[in-house]
Amino acid sequence: MEVAETAGTDLRCSDPVVLLARAQRRVERALAETYADFDLTAEQWRILSVLLDEPGQTMTRLADGAALPAGTLTRHVDRLVERGLVLRKVHAEDKRRAVVALSPVGASAAREIRSRQRTEAVARVTRDLRSALDDLS
């Protein structure tokens, strides 16, 4: 049985869940070198990206925004705090909760990664995804 060279990267699919998962994998592969330059995982980048867009997130909101389970988020935030990329503080009104924000170094790194995302490979995935989503409509 011969496997197509594009297996796993083709965005043509009638299942929107599979379609989005394939698109995510293609974007992450296209940006793997950028993540490596900053010694980040794709999950850690999602955390930084959400915080760049909306600073001062509670852990619950951040987990939802970054599409990560709470336990996984905590582990990644711990590593990002250790590296000085994010700050975690006690919530002003509810001392049982934490608020997470980018540090100045983290904000600078996040802006640089965001600017590097504007590559042709990512643009191609975006075009392919739009086309595939139109086909599903």
ABEGO torsion letter per residue (X at the ends): XBBBAABGABABBABAAAAAAAAAAAAAAAAAAAAAAAGBBAAAAAAAAAAAABBGBBAAAAAAAAGBBAAAAAAAAAAAAAAGABBBBBBAABAABBBBBBBAAAAAAAAAAAAAABBAAAAAAAAAAAAAAAAAX
